[in-house]
Each structure stands twice: as C-alpha cells, then as structure tokens.
Amino acid sequence: MVVKMKLQMLVSAVNQEVLTLADKMNIETDAIIVNQCGHFSYDEYERGGHRIQCYSLQEKGVGLSRNTALMRSIGDISVFADEDIVYKVGYAEKIRKEFERNKEADIILFNVKVAEARKTYWNQEDKKVRWYNYGRYPAYSIAGRTEALHRANVSFSLLFGGGAKYSNGEDSLFLKDCLKAGLRLYASPIVIGEEIERESTWFHGYNEKFFRDRGVLYRYLYGRMAIPFSLRFLLVHRKEMCTQIGLKQAYRWMREGVLEL
C-alpha cells in the first residue's frame, strides 16, 4: 500500500476569524494557522477529517508568523499560505504529484493567480530556480519538504515583511537562504489557487519609505552589487514606479537605503 505524503498548510493571517478561515480558503489538508491579532490563544478543530491548529499571537510580523508555523510543522510537505488565497479543488493532490514526479526537489514554487498589478511571476514551464531568478517569488508560492527545511535550519527574516521594520522582501531572503543552504528549488506551471484582492497591509504607494526599504533589502540580497541592481530595478520599472517621484530621486532613496546598514 502506497502511503500518500502528508501536506500541511502554514497560514499567515492578521485579525482573522480562525474558526472559519479554513472554509474560506478551501483548505483540503491539515493546517497551522497563525493569526496576528493582539492576544494569545489556541484553538483546534477538524475540517473534512483534517486537523486545523490555530495559534493567535499578540506580536505582529509576517516573518514571525511563518516561523511559528514552520517550527511546528510535522507534515511531509509544508505549503506556505496567506489568508487571502482561495485554493482550487484538488490542489493538494496536484502538489503531491509534483513532488512525487520530481524526487530531487526540496522546494517547488507553484502558480497562484493575482491581480495584474501585483503579478511578479508566472511559471510557463518546469524549470530550476537559481540565484539569478529566485527574487520574483512570493512566500505563498512556496511548498517544501519539511524535513529538508528543518535540516537546513532556514527561517524568515524578522526585519522584513508586513508588521516589520522594512516593508517587504522576507520571501526573497528566505529563498536566498534556502539556495545558500544547498536546497534544490524548482518552479512548476501548476496553478493551486487565486488571491482575493484586498488593500495591502504594507504598500502605500511608491514613496520614500518604499524606495529606502527596497534599498535595504537589496543590500541584504546582493551585497556589493546592491547599487547597480537598484539602478537596474528602477530602469526596468520606471514607467510604473517613477511617474511622480522621478527616477533620480527614487535612485537617491534606494542608494541611501543600501548604505544605511
């Protein structure tokens, strides 16, 4: 008898009703929900025969919430998730089949549909993810073999992401650390869910904080190459990001962010 790999969803949430969130997201497996809500509590229930564990935290920070879930994960595959994603019927079996098919993959990055304005990636085919193309993937695209993640001792930064000092980038830093630890990353064209549009918890326009925070992130990601990579980033996205601020000012703020540390 073939034993199916056990999947566990690791959900980062803010001020959600945890007892109904698994229904809202159409979760088909066991799950750990970490809700940043200003108080401490623990709840547990079943959905479709699957165990849903709910940790409510007083502290804020998406990195902290993802780490809290990851350290408790006991599934064969850990799937990172956000509260505003609705998963497709049968997504769990699709994820299992991709890991069964690709035995050497420690992490597989799946497609999740989002609004065009928020789209940073779309996998058209199977491919290996390397140092030059890992930075486009959000945390909710990540599924990984739990044993490999624990063995590599990787975790999400507490400095970056919603609720932290710097706006975003905890997902890119996590994937960078995974690659550095020797984990094997692959991208899959399989679509597992769709994001429900909502107001961002961290993005408030292409302002000074956005560009300074991006500069700090690039220092962590690219080291000595942070400044040229900053200029490249602005040149590629200038039509979208530099209409009001201007390219020179945006570059000045990013450069100051790079040099802040």
PyRosetta script that sets phi, psi and omega in degrees:
from pyrosetta import init, pose_from_sequence

init()
pose = pose_from_sequence("MVVKMKLQMLVSAVNQEVLTLADKMNIETDAIIVNQCGHFSYDEYERGGHRIQCYSLQEKGVGLSRNTALMRSIGDISVFADEDIVYKVGYAEKIRKEFERNKEADIILFNVKVAEARKTYWNQEDKKVRWYNYGRYPAYSIAGRTEALHRANVSFSLLFGGGAKYSNGEDSLFLKDCLKAGLRLYASPIVIGEEIERESTWFHGYNEKFFRDRGVLYRYLYGRMAIPFSLRFLLVHRKEMCTQIGLKQAYRWMREGVLEL")
pose.set_psi(1, 127.0)
pose.set_omega(1, 179.7)
pose.set_phi(2, -83.0)
pose.set_psi(2, 126.0)
pose.set_omega(2, 179.1)
pose.set_phi(3, -91.6)
pose.set_psi(3, 124.8)
pose.set_omega(3, 179.6)
pose.set_phi(4, -69.7)
pose.set_psi(4, 144.7)
pose.set_omega(4, 173.3)
pose.set_phi(5, -63.8)
pose.set_psi(5, 137.1)
pose.set_omega(5, -179.8)
pose.set_phi(6, -86.6)
pose.set_psi(6, 124.6)
pose.set_omega(6, 177.0)
pose.set_phi(7, -99.2)
pose.set_psi(7, 146.3)
pose.set_omega(7, 176.4)
pose.set_phi(8, -137.1)
pose.set_psi(8, 122.8)
pose.set_omega(8, 177.9)
pose.set_phi(9, -82.8)
pose.set_psi(9, 132.2)
pose.set_omega(9, 178.6)
pose.set_phi(10, -111.4)
pose.set_psi(10, 100.3)
pose.set_omega(10, -168.7)
pose.set_phi(11, -101.4)
pose.set_psi(11, 125.1)
pose.set_omega(11, 172.4)
pose.set_phi(12, -97.5)
pose.set_psi(12, 124.5)
pose.set_omega(12, -175.5)
pose.set_phi(13, -135.5)
pose.set_psi(13, 159.0)
pose.set_omega(13, 177.1)
pose.set_phi(14, -132.4)
pose.set_psi(14, 120.6)
pose.set_omega(14, 175.4)
pose.set_phi(15, 51.3)
pose.set_psi(15, 48.5)
pose.set_omega(15, -179.8)
pose.set_phi(16, -106.3)
pose.set_psi(16, 159.2)
pose.set_omega(16, 171.8)
pose.set_phi(17, -86.2)
pose.set_psi(17, 98.4)
pose.set_omega(17, -169.0)
pose.set_phi(18, -67.0)
pose.set_psi(18, -26.3)
pose.set_omega(18, -176.0)
pose.set_phi(19, -73.4)
pose.set_psi(19, -14.4)
pose.set_omega(19, 177.2)
pose.set_phi(20, -117.9)
pose.set_psi(20, -2.6)
pose.set_omega(20, -174.0)
pose.set_phi(21, -66.6)
pose.set_psi(21, -37.6)
pose.set_omega(21, 179.7)
pose.set_phi(22, -61.9)
pose.set_psi(22, -37.7)
pose.set_omega(22, 175.1)
pose.set_phi(23, -65.3)
pose.set_psi(23, -45.7)
pose.set_omega(23, -178.4)
pose.set_phi(24, -59.0)
pose.set_psi(24, -37.8)
pose.set_omega(24, -177.1)
pose.set_phi(25, -90.1)
pose.set_psi(25, -7.1)
pose.set_omega(25, -177.2)
pose.set_phi(26, 59.7)
pose.set_psi(26, 48.5)
pose.set_omega(26, -180.0)
pose.set_phi(27, -75.2)
pose.set_psi(27, 128.5)
pose.set_omega(27, -175.3)
pose.set_phi(28, -106.5)
pose.set_psi(28, 3.5)
pose.set_omega(28, -174.5)
pose.set_phi(29, -134.2)
pose.set_psi(29, -176.3)
pose.set_omega(29, 168.6)
pose.set_phi(30, -61.4)
pose.set_psi(30, 156.1)
pose.set_omega(30, -178.9)
pose.set_phi(31, -151.5)
pose.set_psi(31, 150.8)
pose.set_omega(31, 168.5)
pose.set_phi(32, -118.9)
pose.set_psi(32, 116.8)
pose.set_omega(32, 178.9)
pose.set_phi(33, -104.4)
pose.set_psi(33, 125.9)
pose.set_omega(33, 176.1)
pose.set_phi(34, -113.9)
pose.set_psi(34, 112.8)
pose.set_omega(34, -173.0)
pose.set_phi(35, -106.4)
pose.set_psi(35, 117.0)
pose.set_omega(35, 176.7)
pose.set_phi(36, -86.1)
pose.set_psi(36, 105.7)
pose.set_omega(36, -168.5)
pose.set_phi(37, -142.3)
pose.set_psi(37, 5.0)
pose.set_omega(37, 175.0)
pose.set_phi(38, 90.4)
pose.set_psi(38, 3.4)
pose.set_omega(38, 175.8)
pose.set_phi(39, -150.5)
pose.set_psi(39, 164.2)
pose.set_omega(39, -179.2)
pose.set_phi(40, -103.2)
pose.set_psi(40, 132.9)
pose.set_omega(40, 173.2)
pose.set_phi(41, -166.9)
pose.set_psi(41, 167.6)
pose.set_omega(41, 176.8)
pose.set_phi(42, -137.9)
pose.set_psi(42, 132.8)
pose.set_omega(42, 176.2)
pose.set_phi(43, -132.3)
pose.set_psi(43, 156.0)
pose.set_omega(43, 178.5)
pose.set_phi(44, -148.9)
pose.set_psi(44, 138.9)
pose.set_omega(44, 177.4)
pose.set_phi(45, -154.3)
pose.set_psi(45, 175.2)
pose.set_omega(45, 178.9)
pose.set_phi(46, -111.9)
pose.set_psi(46, 144.3)
pose.set_omega(46, 171.9)
pose.set_phi(47, -134.1)
pose.set_psi(47, 114.8)
pose.set_omega(47, -179.8)
pose.set_phi(48, 59.1)
pose.set_psi(48, 33.4)
pose.set_omega(48, -179.7)
pose.set_phi(49, 83.6)
pose.set_psi(49, 4.5)
pose.set_omega(49, -178.7)
pose.set_phi(50, -107.8)
pose.set_psi(50, 146.5)
pose.set_omega(50, -176.8)
pose.set_phi(51, -85.5)
pose.set_psi(51, 124.4)
pose.set_omega(51, 178.0)
pose.set_phi(52, -113.9)
pose.set_psi(52, 110.4)
pose.set_omega(52, 179.6)
pose.set_phi(53, -100.3)
pose.set_psi(53, 134.3)
pose.set_omega(53, -174.3)
pose.set_phi(54, -126.4)
pose.set_psi(54, 115.2)
pose.set_omega(54, 177.1)
pose.set_phi(55, -107.0)
pose.set_psi(55, 121.2)
pose.set_omega(55, 175.6)
pose.set_phi(56, -99.9)
pose.set_psi(56, 129.9)
pose.set_omega(56, -176.5)
pose.set_phi(57, -117.3)
pose.set_psi(57, 146.7)
pose.set_omega(57, 174.3)
pose.set_phi(58, -78.7)
pose.set_psi(58, -35.6)
pose.set_omega(58, -177.1)
pose.set_phi(59, -74.7)
pose.set_psi(59, 151.6)
pose.set_omega(59, 176.7)
pose.set_phi(60, -104.5)
pose.set_psi(60, 156.8)
pose.set_omega(60, 176.8)
pose.set_phi(61, 133.8)
pose.set_psi(61, 119.6)
pose.set_omega(61, -176.6)
pose.set_phi(62, -66.2)
pose.set_psi(62, -34.7)
pose.set_omega(62, 178.1)
pose.set_phi(63, -62.4)
pose.set_psi(63, -43.6)
pose.set_omega(63, 178.6)
pose.set_phi(64, -62.3)
pose.set_psi(64, -42.4)
pose.set_omega(64, -178.7)
pose.set_phi(65, -66.1)
pose.set_psi(65, -40.6)
pose.set_omega(65, 179.3)
pose.set_phi(66, -67.9)
pose.set_psi(66, -39.3)
pose.set_omega(66, 177.8)
pose.set_phi(67, -65.1)
pose.set_psi(67, -39.3)
pose.set_omega(67, 179.0)
pose.set_phi(68, -59.3)
pose.set_psi(68, -40.8)
pose.set_omega(68, 178.4)
pose.set_phi(69, -72.5)
pose.set_psi(69, -45.0)
pose.set_omega(69, -175.9)
pose.set_phi(70, -62.0)
pose.set_psi(70, -40.5)
pose.set_omega(70, -177.9)
pose.set_phi(71, -67.6)
pose.set_psi(71, -18.8)
pose.set_omega(71, 180.0)
pose.set_phi(72, -101.0)
pose.set_psi(72, -5.4)
pose.set_omega(72, -175.9)
pose.set_phi(73, -69.6)
pose.set_psi(73, 133.8)
pose.set_omega(73, 177.9)
pose.set_phi(74, -125.4)
pose.set_psi(74, 5.5)
pose.set_omega(74, 177.5)
pose.set_phi(75, -73.3)
pose.set_psi(75, 160.6)
pose.set_omega(75, 174.6)
pose.set_phi(76, -66.1)
pose.set_psi(76, -37.8)
pose.set_omega(76, 179.3)
pose.set_phi(77, -122.8)
pose.set_psi(77, 128.5)
pose.set_omega(77, 174.5)
pose.set_phi(78, -102.5)
pose.set_psi(78, 127.6)
pose.set_omega(78, -179.1)
pose.set_phi(79, -115.5)
pose.set_psi(79, 115.5)
pose.set_omega(79, -179.8)
pose.set_phi(80, -77.4)
pose.set_psi(80, 139.7)
pose.set_omega(80, -173.3)
pose.set_phi(81, -144.9)
pose.set_psi(81, 157.4)
pose.set_omega(81, 174.0)
pose.set_phi(82, -116.5)
pose.set_psi(82, 156.8)
pose.set_omega(82, -175.7)
pose.set_phi(83, -62.1)
pose.set_psi(83, -23.2)
pose.set_omega(83, -173.1)
pose.set_phi(84, -100.3)
pose.set_psi(84, 20.7)
pose.set_omega(84, 177.6)
pose.set_phi(85, -108.5)
pose.set_psi(85, 132.7)
pose.set_omega(85, 173.8)
pose.set_phi(86, -106.1)
pose.set_psi(86, 122.6)
pose.set_omega(86, -174.6)
pose.set_phi(87, -89.2)
pose.set_psi(87, 144.3)
pose.set_omega(87, -178.0)
pose.set_phi(88, -72.4)
pose.set_psi(88, 146.7)
pose.set_omega(88, 175.3)
pose.set_phi(89, -58.2)
pose.set_psi(89, 127.9)
pose.set_omega(89, 179.5)
pose.set_phi(90, 89.2)
pose.set_psi(90, 5.0)
pose.set_omega(90, -177.0)
pose.set_phi(91, -61.4)
pose.set_psi(91, -36.3)
pose.set_omega(91, -176.5)
pose.set_phi(92, -62.3)
pose.set_psi(92, -43.6)
pose.set_omega(92, 180.0)
pose.set_phi(93, -66.6)
pose.set_psi(93, -35.2)
pose.set_omega(93, 177.4)
pose.set_phi(94, -63.7)
pose.set_psi(94, -41.3)
pose.set_omega(94, 178.8)
pose.set_phi(95, -65.1)
pose.set_psi(95, -44.2)
pose.set_omega(95, 178.2)
pose.set_phi(96, -57.5)
pose.set_psi(96, -47.1)
pose.set_omega(96, -177.1)
pose.set_phi(97, -62.9)
pose.set_psi(97, -36.5)
pose.set_omega(97, 178.6)
pose.set_phi(98, -65.5)
pose.set_psi(98, -39.2)
pose.set_omega(98, 178.0)
pose.set_phi(99, -73.4)
pose.set_psi(99, -33.6)
pose.set_omega(99, 175.9)
pose.set_phi(100, -67.2)
pose.set_psi(100, -36.8)
pose.set_omega(100, -179.6)
pose.set_phi(101, -72.4)
pose.set_psi(101, -38.4)
pose.set_omega(101, -177.1)
pose.set_phi(102, -109.0)
pose.set_psi(102, 83.8)
pose.set_omega(102, -173.8)
pose.set_phi(103, -63.5)
pose.set_psi(103, -29.1)
pose.set_omega(103, -175.3)
pose.set_phi(104, -87.8)
pose.set_psi(104, -6.2)
pose.set_omega(104, -178.9)
pose.set_phi(105, -74.8)
pose.set_psi(105, 125.7)
pose.set_omega(105, 170.7)
pose.set_phi(106, -87.3)
pose.set_psi(106, -33.7)
pose.set_omega(106, 179.7)
pose.set_phi(107, -134.8)
pose.set_psi(107, 137.8)
pose.set_omega(107, 172.1)
pose.set_phi(108, -124.5)
pose.set_psi(108, 133.8)
pose.set_omega(108, -179.1)
pose.set_phi(109, -102.7)
pose.set_psi(109, 117.1)
pose.set_omega(109, -174.2)
pose.set_phi(110, -101.8)
pose.set_psi(110, 161.0)
pose.set_omega(110, 176.4)
pose.set_phi(111, -80.3)
pose.set_psi(111, 136.1)
pose.set_omega(111, 170.0)
pose.set_phi(112, -130.8)
pose.set_psi(112, 125.3)
pose.set_omega(112, -178.2)
pose.set_phi(113, -70.8)
pose.set_psi(113, 132.7)
pose.set_omega(113, 176.3)
pose.set_phi(114, -136.3)
pose.set_psi(114, 170.1)
pose.set_omega(114, 176.3)
pose.set_phi(115, -60.8)
pose.set_psi(115, 147.8)
pose.set_omega(115, -175.7)
pose.set_phi(116, -55.8)
pose.set_psi(116, -36.2)
pose.set_omega(116, -178.4)
pose.set_phi(117, -66.9)
pose.set_psi(117, -23.1)
pose.set_omega(117, -178.6)
pose.set_phi(118, -103.3)
pose.set_psi(118, 2.1)
pose.set_omega(118, -174.6)
pose.set_phi(119, -76.3)
pose.set_psi(119, 120.0)
pose.set_omega(119, 178.8)
pose.set_phi(120, -112.7)
pose.set_psi(120, -12.0)
pose.set_omega(120, -177.9)
pose.set_phi(121, -158.6)
pose.set_psi(121, 161.3)
pose.set_omega(121, 167.2)
pose.set_phi(122, -160.9)
pose.set_psi(122, 116.7)
pose.set_omega(122, -178.2)
pose.set_phi(123, -79.3)
pose.set_psi(123, 118.2)
pose.set_omega(123, 177.6)
pose.set_phi(124, -90.0)
pose.set_psi(124, -19.9)
pose.set_omega(124, -176.3)
pose.set_phi(125, -157.3)
pose.set_psi(125, 167.9)
pose.set_omega(125, 173.5)
pose.set_phi(126, -67.3)
pose.set_psi(126, 137.5)
pose.set_omega(126, 177.0)
pose.set_phi(127, -160.7)
pose.set_psi(127, 159.3)
pose.set_omega(127, 175.9)
pose.set_phi(128, -85.1)
pose.set_psi(128, 140.8)
pose.set_omega(128, 179.8)
pose.set_phi(129, -100.6)
pose.set_psi(129, 129.1)
pose.set_omega(129, -175.4)
pose.set_phi(130, -126.0)
pose.set_psi(130, -173.7)
pose.set_omega(130, -173.1)
pose.set_phi(131, -62.1)
pose.set_psi(131, -26.5)
pose.set_omega(131, -174.6)
pose.set_phi(132, -91.8)
pose.set_psi(132, -4.8)
pose.set_omega(132, -179.0)
pose.set_phi(133, -136.4)
pose.set_psi(133, 17.0)
pose.set_omega(133, -178.3)
pose.set_phi(134, -84.4)
pose.set_psi(134, -18.9)
pose.set_omega(134, -169.3)
pose.set_phi(135, -73.8)
pose.set_psi(135, -3.1)
pose.set_omega(135, -175.4)
pose.set_phi(136, -93.8)
pose.set_psi(136, -8.4)
pose.set_omega(136, -167.9)
pose.set_phi(137, -97.2)
pose.set_psi(137, 129.8)
pose.set_omega(137, 175.9)
pose.set_phi(138, -80.0)
pose.set_psi(138, 163.5)
pose.set_omega(138, -178.0)
pose.set_phi(139, -61.2)
pose.set_psi(139, -35.0)
pose.set_omega(139, -176.7)
pose.set_phi(140, -71.7)
pose.set_psi(140, -1.4)
pose.set_omega(140, 173.2)
pose.set_phi(141, -90.5)
pose.set_psi(141, -9.1)
pose.set_omega(141, -167.9)
pose.set_phi(142, -91.6)
pose.set_psi(142, 127.8)
pose.set_omega(142, 167.0)
pose.set_phi(143, -129.1)
pose.set_psi(143, 134.4)
pose.set_omega(143, -176.0)
pose.set_phi(144, -141.2)
pose.set_psi(144, 155.2)
pose.set_omega(144, 174.5)
pose.set_phi(145, -69.7)
pose.set_psi(145, 119.7)
pose.set_omega(145, -172.1)
pose.set_phi(146, -59.7)
pose.set_psi(146, -42.6)
pose.set_omega(146, -179.9)
pose.set_phi(147, -60.1)
pose.set_psi(147, -40.6)
pose.set_omega(147, 180.0)
pose.set_phi(148, -66.7)
pose.set_psi(148, -40.6)
pose.set_omega(148, 178.6)
pose.set_phi(149, -64.5)
pose.set_psi(149, -44.4)
pose.set_omega(149, 179.1)
pose.set_phi(150, -66.6)
pose.set_psi(150, -40.5)
pose.set_omega(150, -179.3)
pose.set_phi(151, -64.7)
pose.set_psi(151, -36.6)
pose.set_omega(151, -179.9)
pose.set_phi(152, -76.4)
pose.set_psi(152, -12.6)
pose.set_omega(152, 178.2)
pose.set_phi(153, 57.9)
pose.set_psi(153, 42.5)
pose.set_omega(153, 178.9)
pose.set_phi(154, -93.8)
pose.set_psi(154, 152.6)
pose.set_omega(154, 178.9)
pose.set_phi(155, -153.4)
pose.set_psi(155, 168.1)
pose.set_omega(155, 180.0)
pose.set_phi(156, -87.7)
pose.set_psi(156, 142.5)
pose.set_omega(156, 179.0)
pose.set_phi(157, -63.6)
pose.set_psi(157, 142.3)
pose.set_omega(157, 175.1)
pose.set_phi(158, -92.4)
pose.set_psi(158, -2.1)
pose.set_omega(158, -179.7)
pose.set_phi(159, -90.6)
pose.set_psi(159, -24.2)
pose.set_omega(159, -172.3)
pose.set_phi(160, -120.4)
pose.set_psi(160, 151.1)
pose.set_omega(160, 177.2)
pose.set_phi(161, 107.7)
pose.set_psi(161, 169.7)
pose.set_omega(161, -179.8)
pose.set_phi(162, -53.6)
pose.set_psi(162, 130.7)
pose.set_omega(162, -179.9)
pose.set_phi(163, 86.6)
pose.set_psi(163, -2.5)
pose.set_omega(163, -179.9)
pose.set_phi(164, -107.4)
pose.set_psi(164, 179.2)
pose.set_omega(164, -176.3)
pose.set_phi(165, -62.7)
pose.set_psi(165, -43.8)
pose.set_omega(165, -177.9)
pose.set_phi(166, -108.1)
pose.set_psi(166, 144.1)
pose.set_omega(166, -162.9)
pose.set_phi(167, -56.3)
pose.set_psi(167, -55.4)
pose.set_omega(167, -175.1)
pose.set_phi(168, -153.9)
pose.set_psi(168, 175.0)
pose.set_omega(168, 178.2)
pose.set_phi(169, 119.3)
pose.set_psi(169, -1.2)
pose.set_omega(169, -179.9)
pose.set_phi(170, -61.9)
pose.set_psi(170, -29.6)
pose.set_omega(170, 179.9)
pose.set_phi(171, -70.0)
pose.set_psi(171, -43.5)
pose.set_omega(171, 178.7)
pose.set_phi(172, -63.9)
pose.set_psi(172, -41.9)
pose.set_omega(172, 179.0)
pose.set_phi(173, -64.6)
pose.set_psi(173, -37.1)
pose.set_omega(173, 178.2)
pose.set_phi(174, -63.2)
pose.set_psi(174, -46.9)
pose.set_omega(174, 179.8)
pose.set_phi(175, -65.9)
pose.set_psi(175, -35.8)
pose.set_omega(175, 175.8)
pose.set_phi(176, -59.9)
pose.set_psi(176, -45.3)
pose.set_omega(176, 179.7)
pose.set_phi(177, -65.6)
pose.set_psi(177, -34.9)
pose.set_omega(177, 177.2)
pose.set_phi(178, -63.4)
pose.set_psi(178, -44.9)
pose.set_omega(178, 178.1)
pose.set_phi(179, -64.2)
pose.set_psi(179, -42.6)
pose.set_omega(179, -180.0)
pose.set_phi(180, -62.0)
pose.set_psi(180, -33.1)
pose.set_omega(180, -179.9)
pose.set_phi(181, -79.3)
pose.set_psi(181, -3.8)
pose.set_omega(181, 177.7)
pose.set_phi(182, 92.2)
pose.set_psi(182, 8.9)
pose.set_omega(182, 177.5)
pose.set_phi(183, -71.8)
pose.set_psi(183, 150.4)
pose.set_omega(183, -176.6)
pose.set_phi(184, -102.3)
pose.set_psi(184, 120.3)
pose.set_omega(184, -174.3)
pose.set_phi(185, -109.9)
pose.set_psi(185, 136.3)
pose.set_omega(185, 177.2)
pose.set_phi(186, -134.3)
pose.set_psi(186, 153.0)
pose.set_omega(186, 175.5)
pose.set_phi(187, -108.5)
pose.set_psi(187, 144.7)
pose.set_omega(187, -179.3)
pose.set_phi(188, -126.4)
pose.set_psi(188, 143.1)
pose.set_omega(188, 177.3)
pose.set_phi(189, -79.9)
pose.set_psi(189, -0.3)
pose.set_omega(189, -179.3)
pose.set_phi(190, -66.4)
pose.set_psi(190, 131.8)
pose.set_omega(190, 177.4)
pose.set_phi(191, -95.2)
pose.set_psi(191, 125.3)
pose.set_omega(191, -176.6)
pose.set_phi(192, -110.6)
pose.set_psi(192, -15.0)
pose.set_omega(192, -178.1)
pose.set_phi(193, -172.5)
pose.set_psi(193, -177.3)
pose.set_omega(193, -178.7)
pose.set_phi(194, -140.9)
pose.set_psi(194, 135.8)
pose.set_omega(194, 178.9)
pose.set_phi(195, -81.2)
pose.set_psi(195, 134.7)
pose.set_omega(195, 174.2)
pose.set_phi(196, -87.8)
pose.set_psi(196, 124.3)
pose.set_omega(196, -175.9)
pose.set_phi(197, -62.1)
pose.set_psi(197, 138.8)
pose.set_omega(197, 177.2)
pose.set_phi(198, -156.3)
pose.set_psi(198, 171.1)
pose.set_omega(198, 177.4)
pose.set_phi(199, -71.9)
pose.set_psi(199, 134.6)
pose.set_omega(199, -178.2)
pose.set_phi(200, -65.9)
pose.set_psi(200, 144.1)
pose.set_omega(200, 177.6)
pose.set_phi(201, -83.8)
pose.set_psi(201, -11.3)
pose.set_omega(201, -177.7)
pose.set_phi(202, -129.7)
pose.set_psi(202, -24.9)
pose.set_omega(202, -175.0)
pose.set_phi(203, -89.4)
pose.set_psi(203, 120.7)
pose.set_omega(203, 179.9)
pose.set_phi(204, -127.8)
pose.set_psi(204, 34.8)
pose.set_omega(204, 178.0)
pose.set_phi(205, 103.7)
pose.set_psi(205, 166.4)
pose.set_omega(205, 179.8)
pose.set_phi(206, -84.8)
pose.set_psi(206, 77.3)
pose.set_omega(206, -175.2)
pose.set_phi(207, -112.3)
pose.set_psi(207, -171.8)
pose.set_omega(207, -177.1)
pose.set_phi(208, -58.7)
pose.set_psi(208, -44.6)
pose.set_omega(208, -178.7)
pose.set_phi(209, -62.6)
pose.set_psi(209, -40.8)
pose.set_omega(209, 179.7)
pose.set_phi(210, -57.3)
pose.set_psi(210, -49.5)
pose.set_omega(210, -175.1)
pose.set_phi(211, -73.2)
pose.set_psi(211, -38.2)
pose.set_omega(211, 176.9)
pose.set_phi(212, -63.4)
pose.set_psi(212, -45.3)
pose.set_omega(212, 179.5)
pose.set_phi(213, -62.7)
pose.set_psi(213, -37.9)
pose.set_omega(213, 178.2)
pose.set_phi(214, -65.0)
pose.set_psi(214, -37.3)
pose.set_omega(214, 176.7)
pose.set_phi(215, -63.2)
pose.set_psi(215, -43.3)
pose.set_omega(215, 177.4)
pose.set_phi(216, -61.5)
pose.set_psi(216, -44.5)
pose.set_omega(216, 178.7)
pose.set_phi(217, -58.5)
pose.set_psi(217, -44.6)
pose.set_omega(217, -178.2)
pose.set_phi(218, -64.7)
pose.set_psi(218, -30.8)
pose.set_omega(218, 176.0)
pose.set_phi(219, -63.3)
pose.set_psi(219, -42.6)
pose.set_omega(219, 178.7)
pose.set_phi(220, -68.2)
pose.set_psi(220, -37.2)
pose.set_omega(220, -175.9)
pose.set_phi(221, -78.3)
pose.set_psi(221, -42.3)
pose.set_omega(221, -166.9)
pose.set_phi(222, -120.2)
pose.set_psi(222, -3.2)
pose.set_omega(222, 176.4)
pose.set_phi(223, 57.6)
pose.set_psi(223, -123.8)
pose.set_omega(223, -176.8)
pose.set_phi(224, -64.4)
pose.set_psi(224, -20.7)
pose.set_omega(224, 179.8)
pose.set_phi(225, -90.3)
pose.set_psi(225, 8.5)
pose.set_omega(225, -174.6)
pose.set_phi(226, -62.4)
pose.set_psi(226, -41.7)
pose.set_omega(226, -176.9)
pose.set_phi(227, -68.6)
pose.set_psi(227, -49.9)
pose.set_omega(227, 176.1)
pose.set_phi(228, -62.3)
pose.set_psi(228, -34.6)
pose.set_omega(228, 176.5)
pose.set_phi(229, -68.1)
pose.set_psi(229, -32.2)
pose.set_omega(229, 176.0)
pose.set_phi(230, -63.9)
pose.set_psi(230, -45.2)
pose.set_omega(230, 179.3)
pose.set_phi(231, -64.0)
pose.set_psi(231, -41.7)
pose.set_omega(231, 178.1)
pose.set_phi(232, -60.8)
pose.set_psi(232, -44.4)
pose.set_omega(232, 180.0)
pose.set_phi(233, -58.4)
pose.set_psi(233, -45.1)
pose.set_omega(233, -177.9)
pose.set_phi(234, -69.6)
pose.set_psi(234, -37.9)
pose.set_omega(234, 179.2)
pose.set_phi(235, -65.4)
pose.set_psi(235, -39.2)
pose.set_omega(235, 179.8)
pose.set_phi(236, -67.6)
pose.set_psi(236, -37.5)
pose.set_omega(236, -172.6)
pose.set_phi(237, -109.5)
pose.set_psi(237, 15.6)
pose.set_omega(237, -172.8)
pose.set_phi(238, -62.1)
pose.set_psi(238, -34.7)
pose.set_omega(238, -178.7)
pose.set_phi(239, -66.1)
pose.set_psi(239, -29.1)
pose.set_omega(239, -179.3)
pose.set_phi(240, -91.1)
pose.set_psi(240, -39.9)
pose.set_omega(240, -168.7)
pose.set_phi(241, -101.5)
pose.set_psi(241, -18.7)
pose.set_omega(241, -170.6)
pose.set_phi(242, -115.8)
pose.set_psi(242, 26.8)
pose.set_omega(242, -179.7)
pose.set_phi(243, -75.4)
pose.set_psi(243, -32.4)
pose.set_omega(243, -178.8)
pose.set_phi(244, -105.3)
pose.set_psi(244, -41.3)
pose.set_omega(244, -177.5)
pose.set_phi(245, -77.7)
pose.set_psi(245, -41.7)
pose.set_omega(245, -174.9)
pose.set_phi(246, 97.6)
pose.set_psi(246, 144.0)
pose.set_omega(246, -175.2)
pose.set_phi(247, -62.0)
pose.set_psi(247, -43.6)
pose.set_omega(247, -176.8)
pose.set_phi(248, -63.3)
pose.set_psi(248, -44.6)
pose.set_omega(248, -179.5)
pose.set_phi(249, -67.1)
pose.set_psi(249, -41.4)
pose.set_omega(249, 178.5)
pose.set_phi(250, -61.2)
pose.set_psi(250, -42.4)
pose.set_omega(250, 178.4)
pose.set_phi(251, -64.6)
pose.set_psi(251, -39.3)
pose.set_omega(251, 178.9)
pose.set_phi(252, -61.0)
pose.set_psi(252, -43.6)
pose.set_omega(252, 179.6)
pose.set_phi(253, -67.9)
pose.set_psi(253, -40.5)
pose.set_omega(253, 178.1)
pose.set_phi(254, -64.0)
pose.set_psi(254, -40.8)
pose.set_omega(254, 179.8)
pose.set_phi(255, -64.5)
pose.set_psi(255, -40.7)
pose.set_omega(255, 176.8)
pose.set_phi(256, -63.2)
pose.set_psi(256, -36.5)
pose.set_omega(256, 175.6)
pose.set_phi(257, -64.5)
pose.set_psi(257, -42.7)
pose.set_omega(257, 177.8)
pose.set_phi(258, -58.8)
pose.set_psi(258, -40.8)
pose.set_omega(258, -175.1)
pose.set_phi(259, -87.9)
pose.set_psi(259, -0.1)
pose.set_omega(259, -177.3)
pose.set_phi(260, -65.3)
pose.set_psi(260, -34.2)
pose.set_omega(260, -172.9)
pose.set_phi(261, -83.4)
pose.dump_pdb("model.pdb")
